[in-house]
Amino acid sequence: EIILSILGPGGGKILQLRDKTNDDLLTLYDPEIILRLHNARNLKDTRRLLSLFRGFLGDRKPTASLAKSFLAGYANRKLRTLYRYTQMIRPFMKWYGDPIDDVKIKVPKTLPPYTENADIERLREAIRNRKSHKKLIPRDLLLIDLDLRTGLRRGGLDNLTAGNIHADFLISRDDKNHKDIFIPLTPSINKSLHDFIKGMKPDEKVFRLSTGSITNKITIWAKKAGLKGFHTHSM
């Protein structure tokens, strides 16, 4: 009882896990993050950071003090990065029984940069002036317009099939929030989209581009248009 009182509210959990190696701790904790995180990228990033934390600990047992020291090593990173790392380490320390609830990282809320219509037109012009594969110009222009008018993420553009497109709306699967989104279409984009998918099978992807390809294409077009820092989220 004296030991438990010294260790604090999480003392019982710490005593249960004190004989475990740090490798064992991460193995035991892994199902927790699998159940908590449903995004493959977030899961991968969390595992990577915990592995770095494991290396930082060496043979030492995790403590709130050591967790704070580990996070302090990223103090020179962007505030959003430090906040994200803290949110990855915090659940582990709570699970272990030595929480770091007193660590508060406040990220200021800012509006996204505004993209001028003139910049979009410069992007379209760069696509129209491509030197090769001119048959792809209508597809690429439609990709830009659809992203601009609907706000679809790259994954939504990648996964969009002909069967997702209806009379005057489309359905997109939001992989980030795991839900279907109904998006109305303006008359002009609706006509362009239906003309483009004419003859496609319902399960056929509209653009036949991966998220990585979409990113690369927009980066290349933006560079040719002389736009700095322009990407899919810019639209």
N, C-alpha and C positions, 0 to 999 in steps of 0.2 A: 504493500500500500504506500509505503514511503517513496519507493521508486516511481510508482505511478503518479504520485502527487508532484514529484520533481519533474517528470517528463511532460506533465500537462494532460489536457483532454485526449490527445492522440497517443498517449503513452502505451495503452493496451495494444494498439495496432503496431507500434514500433517494436514492442516486446515480441509480438508474434512473428515479426519479420526480421528481427535482429540477427538471426542465425543464417539468413539467406545472403548469398553473394549478390553483388550489384547486378551481375548478369541474370541471376535468378529473379531478382526484383523486376527487371524489365520484361522478362518472360512472363511472369505472373501478371504484370500490368497490361500486357499487350491486348488481351481480350477486352479490357476496359475501353481502350481507344477504338478498337474495332466496332464495338457497340455504340460508341458515342459519335464517332466520325463516319459519315456516309459518303464523303468525297475522297476519291482515291488520291488526289494530290495532297489534300490536307493530312491524310493518313501517312503518306510517304514523308512529308515534311516533318510531322510530329515525331515519327520514328527516328528520323535523321537527327533531329535536335536532341532527343533523349539519348541517342547513341553518343553524341558529343558531350552531353552531361555526364554520361557514364565514364567517358575518358577523362573528363575533368576531375571526377571523384577519385579515380584510382582505386585504392583499397579502403578509402574512407567511406563511412556510411553517410547516406543523404541526411542533411540537416537543413533547416530553414536558412541558417547563416550561409552555408555553402551554396545553396540554391541562389541566394541573392548575389553572392560573389560571382557565380557563373553568369548570371544575367547582367551583372555590372560590366562584364567583359564586352558586352554588346552596346554599351552606353553611347558609343560614337556612331552607331547606326541610326538610320532614320527612325523617328519616333514611332511610326506605324510598325516598323520591323521589330523594335524592342517590345512594343505592346503585344504583337503576335507571338513572339517567343515567350513572353511572360504567361500568356494564355495557354501555352503548351506545357510549360513546367508547373504551373499552378495546380492543375488537376492531379498530376502525379504526386506532388508533395502532400496534397489533401488526402489522397488515397493511402499514402505511406503513413500518415498520421502526424506530420509536422508541417502544417499549412503555412503559406506565405501570404495570407489575406491582407497583411498590412502594406503590401507592395501595390501602389496605385500608379498606373501609367495613364495619363489623360492625353488623348489624341484630339487636337482641335478639329472641329468640323469645318470643312472648306467646300465651296462649290467647285464642280469640275470646270476645267477651262472651256470657254465658249468657242465653238467652231463657226467661223464666218461662212456665209453662203458662197462667197468668192473662192474660199479655199476648196470647197466641195466641187465647184465648177472647174478649178484648176486640176483637181484629181480626175474628174471625168475627162478633161481634155487630154491628160497624160495617157489615159486608157485608149481614147479614140486614135491617138497618134502612135500607137504601138507599131513596131516595124515588122513583127512576125506574128504568126498565129492570129491573123485578123478575124478569122471566123469566131474567135472567142470573145471579141469585143462586146457583142450583145449580152453574153452571159456575165461578163465582168461588170458592165454598167448596171445590169439588173441586180447583181450582188451588192453593189454600192447603194443603189436606191432602196433596196429592200432593208438593208441594215440601217440606213438613214431614217426611213419612214416607220420602221417597226421597233427598233431598238433591240433586235435579236442579238444574243451573244454569239460568239464564234461557234460554240457547240450547237446552238440552235440553227445556224446557217448550215453547218456541216450535216446535221441529222435531218434536215427538212426533206421530206419526201413528197412526191406528187399527190399522194393520198391525204397528206395533211392540209392540202389547199382546197378550200370549198368556195361556194358562190361568191361571197364577199368578205371572207375571213380565212385565217389559217390557224392551225393548232400547232403549238410548239411545246415539246417536252423540255421543261426546265430541270436539267440534271443537277443544278446547284441546290434547288429547293424541293426537288422531287415532286413536281406537280405539272399538270397540263395548263398551258396559257392560251387563251383565246384572243387573237389579235385581229381587229378589224382592218380592212384594206381600203385605201383610197381608190377611187375609180381608175386613176391612171396606172398605179402600180398593180392593181387588180388585173387590168387588161394585159399589161406587159407580162405578168406572171403566168396568166392562163395561156397566152400565146406561146410562151416559152416551153411550158410543160405539155403542150399538145402532143399526143402520141406516146407519152411516157406511161409506164406501168405504175400502179399505186405505190408499190414499195421501192420504186426507183428514186435515188437521191437526185434532187433538183440540180445542185451545183457540182456534185462529184468531186468535192474538195475537202480535205481534212482540215481540222482547226489550224494545224501548223502551216498548211499551204495558204490558207486564208490570211493568216498573219504575215507570212512572207510576201504574198502578192500585194497587200495593202502597203506594206513597208516600202516595197520597190516602187509602186506607183507614187507614193507620197514623196519619195526621194526624187523621182523624175519630175514631179510637179513643183519641187523646191519647198516642200512643207516639212518643217522640223517638228519632231515629237508627235507626229500624227499616227494614230493606230485605230483599230476597230472601235474602241471605247470613245474615240474622239467624235464618233457619229451618234 
